[in-house]
Amino acid sequence: MKLSLPILSDSDPLPFHYRDLISINFRKFTMWLLTSYLPDDSYQVISVVFPWTDTARAFNQKDRHNALPHAAKSMVEDIDTLLEDSPCVVICAQISKLFCEVAIATPDPQLVHSMLGEMACPADFAVPVLNDAAVTPSEYIAQHTDIA
């Protein structure tokens, strides 16, 4: 079953589209920035994968389905706060029982690497892995959602 949750307004503190994929013992929540807020394609995308800790992953196998969307939104809010005085912007986040992935568009990838290096690791998550996605923000959104 695929559920798409509506956006209430562009003035929402998190101006994202939301999609929730739910099946038996599986849930994946994805949120992506509204097109009108996407930075231009001169920006590069850094993907940050936060794996759950072993303890949290074991708990996720039995529970946490209802908490995944809240955890993704909370992660995006935390990273948005970290990035607030920079030109960087969170463009997408996905969360499942295995990991939380946040995509950040930036004019300078080194800026994201240094800012996240100073960030305390969020509770229940292990050390994140940063990857340069080598795509533009609009290409990244197209790859990780069912919109073109």
Disulfide bonds with the S-S distance in Angstrom:
none
